[in-house]
Amino acid sequence: MKQAVRTYRDEYLTERGFARLKGFPLSLTPIYLQREDHVTGLIRLLSIGLRVLTLLEFQVRRYNY
């Protein structure tokens, strides 16, 4: 039960990441892709970009404090 509550409370972190994919700076806009492997590749590429951005922000915050 404790793990379920902890996961629920941390849900905003995941949602924040998806919101960043849609907004600035990654700005995911509607795109029409015909092939499933292109969709998979784009999602993976954007996920890597989001991870790099998050790590950069973490390092900058750690360096500034």
C-alpha positions as CSV (number, residue, x, y, z in Angstrom):
1,M,0.0,0.0,0.0
2,K,2.8,2.4,0.8
3,Q,4.4,1.8,-2.6
4,A,1.1,2.5,-4.3
5,V,0.7,5.8,-2.4
6,R,4.3,6.8,-3.2
7,T,3.8,6.0,-6.8
8,Y,0.6,8.1,-6.9
9,R,2.3,11.0,-5.3
10,D,5.2,10.9,-7.7
11,E,2.9,10.7,-10.8
12,Y,3.3,14.5,-11.4
13,L,6.9,13.9,-12.3
14,T,6.0,11.6,-15.2
15,E,3.2,13.9,-16.3
16,R,5.6,16.9,-16.2
17,G,7.8,15.1,-18.6
18,F,5.0,14.4,-21.1
19,A,3.9,18.0,-20.8
20,R,7.4,19.1,-21.7
21,L,7.3,17.0,-24.8
22,K,4.2,18.9,-26.0
23,G,5.5,22.3,-24.9
24,F,8.6,24.4,-24.9
25,P,11.5,23.5,-25.5
26,L,10.8,20.2,-27.3
27,S,7.5,21.3,-28.8
28,L,6.0,18.1,-30.1
29,T,3.5,19.0,-32.7
30,P,1.0,16.7,-34.5
31,I,2.8,14.8,-37.2
32,Y,1.5,12.2,-39.6
33,L,3.8,9.2,-39.9
34,Q,2.9,6.3,-42.1
35,R,5.2,3.6,-40.8
36,E,5.2,2.2,-37.3
37,D,9.0,2.1,-37.1
38,H,9.1,5.8,-37.8
39,V,6.6,6.4,-34.9
40,T,8.7,4.3,-32.6
41,G,11.9,6.0,-33.7
42,L,10.5,9.5,-33.2
43,I,9.2,8.6,-29.7
44,R,12.6,7.1,-28.7
45,L,14.4,10.2,-30.1
46,L,12.1,12.6,-28.2
47,S,12.4,10.5,-25.0
48,I,16.2,10.7,-25.2
49,G,16.0,14.4,-25.8
50,L,13.7,14.8,-22.7
51,R,16.2,12.7,-20.6
52,V,19.1,14.8,-21.7
53,L,17.2,18.0,-21.0
54,T,16.3,16.8,-17.6
55,L,19.8,15.7,-16.8
56,L,21.2,19.1,-17.9
57,E,18.7,20.9,-15.7
58,F,19.7,18.7,-12.8
59,Q,23.4,19.4,-13.3
60,V,22.8,23.2,-13.6
61,R,20.8,23.3,-10.5
62,R,23.3,21.2,-8.6
63,Y,26.2,23.4,-9.8
64,N,24.4,26.6,-8.8
65,Y,23.6,25.5,-5.3
